[in-house]
Amino acid sequence: FQNMSAYDGSLRSFVSPGVMTIHFDERIVGFFKLKANVGVFGAISGMVLAFVSPFLSVLAVPFMLLGQTSATIAAFIISFGFLLWFRIKRWIWFTFLSLLIVGGTLYITKYDMPTGQFNERFKIWHKSFFDVTKTSPVIGVGLGKFKETNYQLDQGEGKEKLNWVWAHNEYLQLYFETGVIGLALFLTFLWRQAKDFLKLKANRDIQVLFSALICISLISLFHFPFHVGKFAPLCVFMFALYHAKVSELCQS
């Protein structure tokens, strides 16, 4: 670790002088294009690996640490903890989850929060929400229209203008583009998945798959996994696999 204030060509940092951060080689990001995408991949893939064995989920931890995104770390801890509730004894569960929460909180506070974009996201959420609420709250402004609004807000201490292509919140973007109707339909769909889980929660496959859906749903509060080609098929596949398993159990 060391202080970074400039981009040196191979290592990147987006923080102001004096803020401690972790160096990462830009080539490591590679396929994911953005460092945050590495963290999203880690959280989602961690829950997918849990379908094989919960122990394999540890393989996804390095990706989340590299991604340095508190939302994905928190989503993984919550969803993985939910899964473990059905797998281990209660006293072990409380001990393990406490260690996860403490470790995750320390990491987020020390390495992620100083370089995060929560303030900027709150700004864009506030502006986009009230813009569509004033203009077209029922049907929204149309699919794919968010990026055409050309939202530009001050970013960081330097007050540089940043163009926001995505809302960094799938639910808000759905409301912006499809209005109350689209958002209500999607939330109803999620509620149906939760009702199915309550009926079939004794099944081990259902437990894993629903935990993965929790992870994806939580990540969607701060990122846009359904708008990234590297993650969207996996997210849709997990929902489809869950639905297929529910149908199988209901018919048996």
ABEGO torsion letter per residue (X at the ends): XBBBABBAGABBBABBBGBBBBBBBAAAAEAAGBAAAAAAAAAAAAAAAAAABAAAAAAAAAAAAAAGBAAAAAAAAAAAAAAAAAABBAAAAAAAAAAAAAAAAAAAAAAAAAABAAAAAAAAAAAAAAAAAAABAAAEAEBGAAAAAGBBBBBEAAGBBBBBABAGBAAAAAAAAAEAAAAAAAAAAAAAAAAAAAAAAABAAAAAAAAAAAAAAAAAAABBAAABAAAAAAAAAAAAAAAAAAAAAAAX
